Amino acid sequence: MYRIKFRKRIITSILLSVVCSCCFAQPGNKIGLKQAIDSAIKNYPALNAKQLELQSANAAVRDAKDQRLPSLNVSDQVDLGTANSLSGSYFPMGIVPSTSGGISPGNNSNAFSGNIGVAYMEDELYNFGLNKARITTAQSFANTSKADYDATSYTVQYQIAQLFFDILKYRLLTNIQQKNIERYSVLFNYIKAYTGSGIKAGVDSSVANAEVSKAKIDYIQTQEVYNKLKAEFAYYTGIKNKNFEIDTAAYHLPNALLNQLQSNVSADSVSSGNPILLFYNSQWNYALAQEKLTRKSYLPKLYLVGSAWMRGSSISPTDGYQDLSTGLNYSRYNYMGGLALTYNIADLVHRKDKVATQDFHAEAVHEEMNQQKLVLENQLQQADISIQSVLDREKEIPIQLQAAQNAFSQKSAQYNAGIANIAELTDASYLLYRAETDAVEIQSDLLNTLLQKAAANNTLNTFLSNF
């Protein structure tokens, strides 16, 4: 396990002085990381869409279960037409009306009236596991929708935390640059007084003035990045108040908590429970379920069928055409029930093609899952390398800062004594600015690398719970 041993006395003094110098936000406008994540989960449209898709998938499971119910159709119709028939058979083709009655020597143009009411029930009594395959596939799709929501939520939490730490960094960097502007402005006023009295060359004043302008440009550019990060943060979280400020407490974590954070994310392997991997695994299971459903859909089906119907006709049993009103009453009643087995033998070829299509798709999804696992393993290795680099750099921060402060003090005294020139003084001032900037960035880099590792080894929730 990496050991985090920050020399807090120097670094914290810089951070505290920076924050205190420009901490203008009201307490009510400060937003913590947990509050930001809760707001994003509640307001981010992509997550809301995933939640609705999950509800739709759950409804599809209920629909799959309801497909086991038998069908029952009822119909009643009143007809007016002719009744001419011939001997012989034909295929109805679904559009040829049926005609019943005796066969006459010629066509009869007289009209008759008729009435028929029918009830028809059909139940898939046995379909060799097709119902179960339908339900399993629908449930598998619901699981995929749930995993998709969880993976999106996991990614959003990671992005929010990353944005949060970046905003913190640029917030403190703007404060450091504001201090840098003030430092150069003080130097410029001193040097301007020197050059005005003829003690120093006039070019020194111009150089100092240029450094002030350069410091202001750096501040403006950093402020631009800071505002863009805040806008992106508001996009994810749905925060309406444009004047919000980030709670800077995350930059003043005690050594014990930093060690705890590092310990929490110390796992060096990719967890199979990572929501990203679970999403790809659910897609694979769904593809396998679809393949099984395809196989089952081409198997025979055994139906229980039953029907009852009533008819009325204005044609008498002796083929006499009576008053049309007599055809509106039911005069004959029938019922029928039976078993029907259907099996399309030619579909065996289609089944082979369809199953092959689904099988290749399932294998493709499985390879995507393997690829994502490799991505997470690489992310984990990269995070380990970055963490070690941050810890090594951290050891140099106090040395760099102390040396830069000493150099600036010495060069300031030497310049006032006429020993050092303006170039040496501005170089020393830049070294101090760079040391102060590095002290801020080292904390941000540490939090971001720990965050990256937590996202890879599925300890993200544990990591975020500390903020």
C-alpha positions in Angstrom: 0.0 0.0 0.0 1.1 3.4 -0.9 1.8 5.6 2.1 0.7 9.3 1.9 2.8 11.5 4.1 2.2 15.1 3.2 4.2 17.7 5.0 1.0 19.5 6.0 2.6 22.4 7.7 3.8 24.0 4.5 1.3 22.9 2.0 -1.8 23.5 4.2 -0.5 26.9 5.1 -0.4 27.8 1.4 -3.9 26.4 0.7 -5.5 28.0 3.7 -3.9 31.4 2.9 -5.1 31.1 -0.7 -8.7 30.1 0.2 -9.0 32.7 3.0 -7.8 35.5 0.8 -10.5 35.2 -1.8 -13.3 33.1 -0.2 -16.2 35.3 -1.2 -19.1 32.9 -1.5 -21.8 32.8 1.1 -22.2 29.6 3.0 -25.6 29.0 1.5 -24.1 29.0 -2.0 -21.4 26.4 -1.3 -21.9 22.9 -2.8 -20.3 19.8 -1.5 -19.5 16.7 -3.5 -22.3 14.5 -2.1 -24.9 17.3 -2.7 -23.7 17.6 -6.3 -23.9 13.8 -6.9 -27.4 13.6 -5.4 -28.5 16.6 -7.6 -27.1 15.0 -10.7 -28.8 11.6 -10.0 -32.1 13.5 -9.6 -31.8 16.0 -12.4 -29.5 14.7 -15.1 -31.8 14.0 -18.2 -29.8 11.0 -19.4 -30.3 9.2 -16.1 -34.0 10.1 -16.0 -34.3 8.6 -19.5 -32.6 5.4 -18.4 -35.0 5.2 -15.4 -38.0 5.5 -17.8 -36.5 2.8 -20.1 -36.2 0.6 -17.0 -39.9 1.1 -16.2 -40.7 0.3 -19.9 -38.7 -2.9 -19.7 -40.4 -4.0 -16.5 -43.8 -3.4 -18.2 -42.5 -5.7 -21.1 -41.9 -8.5 -18.5 -45.6 -8.2 -17.4 -46.6 -8.3 -21.0 -44.5 -11.4 -21.7 -46.2 -13.1 -18.8 -49.7 -12.1 -20.0 -49.0 -13.7 -23.4 -49.7 -17.0 -21.7 -53.4 -16.0 -21.4 -55.7 -17.6 -24.0 -57.4 -15.5 -26.7 -61.2 -15.1 -26.7 -62.8 -13.3 -29.6 -66.5 -12.5 -29.9 -68.3 -11.2 -32.9 -71.8 -10.5 -34.1 -72.8 -9.4 -37.6 -75.9 -8.8 -39.6 -75.7 -9.4 -43.3 -77.7 -8.7 -46.5 -76.9 -10.3 -49.8 -77.5 -13.2 -52.1 -77.0 -16.9 -51.5 -75.8 -18.8 -54.6 -73.5 -21.7 -54.2 -71.7 -24.4 -56.3 -70.2 -27.8 -55.5 -66.4 -27.9 -55.1 -63.7 -26.8 -52.8 -61.4 -23.8 -52.7 -58.9 -22.0 -50.5 -60.6 -19.1 -48.7 -57.4 -17.0 -48.8 -58.8 -15.0 -45.9 -60.9 -12.7 -48.1 -63.5 -15.1 -49.7 -66.9 -14.9 -47.9 -68.5 -18.3 -47.1 -71.8 -19.3 -48.6 -74.0 -22.1 -47.3 -77.2 -23.5 -48.7 -78.5 -25.6 -51.5 -77.3 -25.5 -55.1 -79.8 -24.1 -57.6 -79.8 -24.5 -61.4 -79.0 -20.7 -61.9 -78.2 -17.5 -60.1 -80.9 -16.1 -57.9 -80.7 -12.3 -57.4 -83.1 -12.2 -54.5 -81.7 -10.8 -51.3 -81.7 -12.5 -48.0 -80.9 -11.3 -44.5 -78.7 -13.2 -42.0 -77.4 -12.9 -38.5 -74.5 -14.7 -36.8 -72.9 -14.4 -33.4 -69.7 -16.3 -32.6 -67.2 -16.8 -29.8 -63.8 -18.3 -30.5 -61.3 -19.3 -27.9 -57.7 -20.3 -28.6 -55.1 -21.3 -26.1 -51.5 -22.3 -26.7 -51.7 -25.4 -24.5 -48.1 -26.4 -25.0 -45.3 -24.7 -27.0 -42.2 -26.6 -25.8 -40.9 -23.8 -23.5 -41.7 -20.8 -25.7 -43.6 -19.0 -23.0 -40.8 -19.4 -20.5 -38.3 -18.2 -23.1 -40.4 -15.1 -23.8 -40.5 -14.3 -20.1 -36.8 -15.0 -19.6 -35.9 -12.8 -22.5 -38.1 -9.9 -21.3 -36.6 -10.3 -17.8 -33.1 -10.3 -19.3 -33.9 -7.1 -21.1 -35.2 -5.6 -17.9 -31.9 -6.6 -16.2 -30.0 -4.9 -19.1 -32.0 -1.7 -18.6 -31.3 -1.8 -14.9 -27.6 -2.4 -15.5 -27.6 0.4 -18.1 -29.0 2.8 -15.5 -26.5 1.7 -12.9 -23.6 2.0 -15.3 -24.7 5.4 -16.4 -25.1 6.5 -12.8 -21.7 5.1 -11.9 -20.1 7.1 -14.8 -22.0 10.3 -13.9 -20.8 10.0 -10.3 -17.2 9.6 -11.5 -17.5 12.6 -13.9 -19.1 14.8 -11.2 -16.3 13.9 -8.8 -13.7 14.6 -11.4 -15.3 17.9 -12.3 -15.5 18.8 -8.6 -11.8 18.2 -8.0 -10.9 20.2 -11.2 -13.1 23.1 -10.2 -11.5 23.1 -6.8 -8.0 23.2 -8.4 -8.9 26.1 -10.7 -10.6 27.9 -7.9 -7.4 27.9 -5.9 -5.3 28.6 -8.9 -7.2 31.8 -9.6 -6.5 32.8 -6.0 -2.8 32.1 -6.4 -2.8 34.1 -9.6 -4.6 36.9 -7.9 -1.8 36.9 -5.2 0.7 36.8 -8.1 -0.8 39.9 -9.6 -0.7 41.7 -6.3 2.9 40.6 -5.8 4.0 42.0 -9.2 1.9 45.1 -8.6 3.8 45.8 -5.4 7.1 45.2 -7.2 6.0 47.5 -10.0 5.2 50.3 -7.6 8.6 50.0 -5.9 10.5 49.8 -9.1 8.5 52.7 -10.5 9.5 54.8 -7.5 13.1 53.7 -8.1 13.1 54.6 -11.8 11.3 57.9 -11.1 14.0 58.9 -8.8 16.7 57.8 -11.2 18.0 55.0 -8.9 17.0 52.3 -11.3 17.0 52.2 -15.1 13.6 53.0 -16.8 13.5 49.7 -18.5 13.0 48.0 -15.1 9.7 49.7 -14.8 8.6 48.5 -18.2 9.7 44.9 -17.5 7.8 45.0 -14.2 4.7 46.4 -15.9 4.9 43.7 -18.5 5.0 41.0 -15.8 1.9 42.5 -14.2 0.1 42.3 -17.5 1.3 38.7 -18.0 0.1 37.8 -14.6 -3.4 39.3 -15.4 -3.5 37.4 -18.7 -2.8 34.1 -16.8 -5.5 35.0 -14.3 -8.0 35.7 -17.1 -7.2 32.4 -18.9 -7.5 30.4 -15.7 -10.8 32.1 -14.8 -12.1 31.1 -18.2 -11.3 27.5 -17.6 -12.8 27.7 -14.2 -16.1 29.2 -15.5 -16.3 26.6 -18.2 -15.9 23.8 -15.7 -18.6 25.4 -13.5 -20.9 25.5 -16.6 -20.3 21.8 -17.3 -20.9 21.1 -13.6 -24.2 22.9 -13.7 -25.1 20.9 -16.8 -24.7 17.6 -15.0 -26.2 18.6 -11.7 -29.0 20.8 -12.8 -27.9 23.6 -10.5 -29.7 26.8 -11.4 -27.7 29.3 -9.3 -24.9 30.5 -11.5 -23.0 32.0 -8.6 -22.5 28.7 -6.7 -19.1 27.9 -5.2 -17.5 24.6 -4.4 -16.9 23.6 -0.8 -13.1 23.7 -0.5 -12.9 21.3 2.5 -11.8 18.5 0.2 -8.4 20.4 -0.1 -7.8 20.3 3.6 -8.1 16.6 4.3 -6.0 15.4 7.3 -3.3 12.8 6.8 -5.3 10.1 8.4 -8.2 10.6 6.0 -5.8 10.7 3.0 -4.3 7.4 4.2 -7.8 6.0 4.6 -8.8 7.1 1.0 -5.7 5.4 -0.4 -6.4 2.2 1.6 -10.0 2.2 0.4 -9.0 2.0 -3.2 -6.0 -0.2 -2.8 -7.4 -3.3 -4.6 -5.2 -4.1 -7.6 -7.7 -6.1 -9.7 -10.8 -5.2 -11.7 -13.9 -6.4 -9.8 -16.5 -8.4 -11.8 -19.1 -6.4 -9.8 -18.0 -3.1 -11.5 -21.3 -1.6 -12.9 -19.6 -1.1 -16.3 -18.8 -4.8 -16.6 -22.2 -5.8 -15.2 -23.8 -3.8 -18.0 -21.8 -5.6 -20.7 -22.5 -9.0 -19.0 -26.2 -8.2 -18.9 -26.1 -7.5 -22.6 -24.4 -10.8 -23.2 -27.1 -12.6 -21.1 -29.8 -10.8 -23.1 -28.2 -11.9 -26.4 -28.1 -15.6 -25.1 -31.8 -15.3 -24.1 -32.7 -14.0 -27.5 -30.9 -16.9 -29.1 -32.8 -19.4 -27.0 -36.1 -17.6 -27.7 -35.3 -17.9 -31.5 -34.9 -21.6 -31.1 -38.1 -22.1 -29.2 -40.2 -19.9 -31.6 -39.7 -22.5 -34.4 -40.8 -25.5 -32.4 -44.3 -27.1 -32.8 -47.3 -25.6 -30.9 -50.3 -27.4 -29.5 -53.5 -25.4 -29.3 -56.7 -25.9 -27.5 -59.5 -24.4 -29.6 -63.2 -24.0 -29.0 -66.0 -22.1 -30.5 -69.7 -21.5 -30.2 -71.9 -19.7 -32.7 -75.5 -18.9 -33.5 -77.1 -18.1 -36.8 -80.2 -16.7 -38.3 -81.4 -16.5 -41.9 -84.4 -15.3 -43.9 -84.1 -18.3 -46.2 -86.3 -21.2 -45.2 -85.2 -24.8 -45.0 -87.0 -25.3 -48.3 -84.9 -22.5 -49.9 -87.8 -20.1 -49.8 -86.9 -16.4 -49.5 -88.9 -15.0 -46.6 -89.3 -11.5 -45.2 -85.9 -9.9 -44.5 -86.9 -9.3 -40.8 -87.0 -13.1 -40.2 -83.2 -13.3 -40.7 -82.5 -11.1 -37.6 -83.4 -13.8 -35.2 -81.1 -16.7 -34.2 -82.4 -20.1 -35.2 -79.4 -22.4 -35.2 -76.9 -23.0 -32.4 -73.5 -24.9 -32.7 -70.4 -25.5 -30.6 -67.1 -27.2 -31.3 -63.8 -27.8 -29.5 -60.6 -29.6 -30.4 -56.8 -29.8 -30.3 -54.6 -28.5 -33.0 -50.9 -29.2 -33.6 -49.0 -26.8 -35.9 -45.5 -27.2 -37.1 -43.9 -25.5 -40.1 -41.3 -28.0 -41.3 -39.8 -25.5 -43.8 -39.0 -23.2 -40.9 -36.1 -25.5 -39.9 -33.9 -23.7 -42.5 -35.0 -20.3 -41.2 -34.4 -21.4 -37.6 -30.8 -22.4 -38.4 -30.1 -18.9 -40.0 -31.8 -17.0 -37.2 -30.0 -18.9 -34.5 -26.6 -18.4 -36.2 -27.3 -14.7 -36.4 -28.1 -14.5 -32.7 -25.1 -16.7 -31.8 -22.7 -14.4 -33.6 -24.3 -11.4 -32.0 -23.9 -13.0 -28.5 -20.2 -13.7 -29.2 -19.6 -10.1 -30.4 -21.2 -8.8 -27.2 -19.0 -11.1 -25.1 -15.9 -9.8 -26.9 -17.0 -6.2 -26.1 -17.3 -7.2 -22.4 -13.7 -8.6 -22.6 -12.5 -5.4 -24.2 -14.1 -3.3 -21.5 -12.4 -5.4 -18.9 -9.1 -4.8 -20.5 -9.8 -1.0 -20.6 -10.5 -1.1 -16.8 -7.4 -3.1 -16.1 -5.3 -0.6 -18.1 -7.0 2.3 -16.3 -6.1 0.6 -13.0 -2.4 0.2 -14.0 -2.3 3.8 -15.2 -3.8 5.0 -11.9 -1.2 3.0 -9.9 1.6 4.6 -12.0 0.1 8.1 -11.5 -0.4 7.6 -7.7 3.3 6.6 -7.3 4.3 9.6 -9.4 2.2 12.0 -7.3 3.7 10.6 -4.1 7.2 11.1 -5.4 6.5 14.6 -6.6 4.8 15.4 -3.3 8.1 14.8 -1.5 9.7 17.6 -3.5 7.0 20.2 -2.9 8.1 21.5 0.5 11.7 21.7 -0.8 10.7 23.5 -3.9 8.4 25.9 -2.0 11.0 26.8 0.7 13.7 27.3 -1.9 11.5 29.5 -4.0 10.5 31.6 -1.0 14.2 32.0 0.0 15.2 32.9 -3.6 12.5 35.5 -3.9 13.4 37.1 -0.6 17.1 37.1 -1.4 16.6 38.5 -4.9 14.3 41.2 -3.6 17.0 42.3 -1.1 19.7 42.1 -3.7 17.7 44.1 -6.2 17.0 46.8 -3.6 20.8 46.8 -2.9 21.6 47.1 -6.6 23.3 43.7 -6.8 20.6 41.8 -8.8 18.9 43.0 -12.0 15.2 43.0 -12.9 15.5 39.8 -14.9 16.8 37.9 -11.9 14.1 39.3 -9.7 11.3 38.4 -12.1 12.7 34.9 -12.4 12.7 34.5 -8.7 9.1 35.7 -8.5 8.1 33.2 -11.2 9.8 30.4 -9.3 7.7 31.3 -6.2 4.5 31.4 -8.3 5.3 28.0 -9.9 6.0 26.5 -6.4 2.7 27.8 -5.1 0.9 26.5 -8.2 2.5 23.0 -7.9 1.4 22.8 -4.2 -2.2 23.2 -5.3 -2.0 20.9 -8.3 -0.3 18.1 -6.3 -3.4 17.7 -4.1 -5.8 17.8 -7.1 -3.6 15.2 -9.0 -3.7 12.9 -5.9 -7.5 13.1 -5.5 -8.0 12.5 -9.3 -5.7 9.5 -9.5 -7.3 7.9 -6.4 -10.7 8.6 -8.0 -9.5 7.0 -11.3 -8.4 3.8 -9.4 -11.6 3.7 -7.4 -13.7 3.8 -10.6 -11.6 0.9 -12.1 -11.7 -1.5 -9.1 -15.3 -0.7 -8.1 -14.5 1.1 -4.8 -16.0 4.4 -6.1 -18.9 4.5 -3.7 -16.6 3.9 -0.7 -14.2 6.6 -1.9 -17.0 9.2 -2.4 -18.5 8.4 1.0 -15.6 10.2 2.6 -16.6 13.6 1.1 
